Amino acid sequence: MIKTSDTLKEHENPKKDKNQEIVASNGKLLPVCYRCAQVPKNGLYDGFRVRGMFFCSDCQRELYSAEQGSPEYQEFLFLIQGLLF
């Protein structure tokens, strides 16, 4: 079943579909970042996907700039390993 704003009218809060959250906005489905749980400013094309999970461009920049061994790097490593293995 394709979820649209019509099927989500009963509940105003974002819905979860397995491990991925969606947010309805004017009939459009918007992704929610797997790490920060925020809707990206530019929608679906404002980030990347790994095995169906979406990471926003802000988290992507943090991932690329994180130094190996830092807490941010370890967090990303944990999240991505959980998706791949």
JOFENPE-V308202 format. One line per field, one symbol per residue. ss: DSSP state (H for helix, E for strand, L for the rest). phi: phi as a letter, one per 40 degrees, with the letter a starting at -180 (. if undefined). Layout:
ss: ???
phi: ???
This chain:
ss: LLLLLLLLLLLLLLEEELLEEEEEELLEEEEELLLLLLELLLHHHLEEEELLEEEEHHHHHHHHHLLLLLHHHHHHHHHHHHHHL
phi: .ccbcccbdcbccdbbbfcbcbbcafgbcbcbcccbgbcccbgccbiabbfgccbccccccccccccdgcdcccccdcccccccb
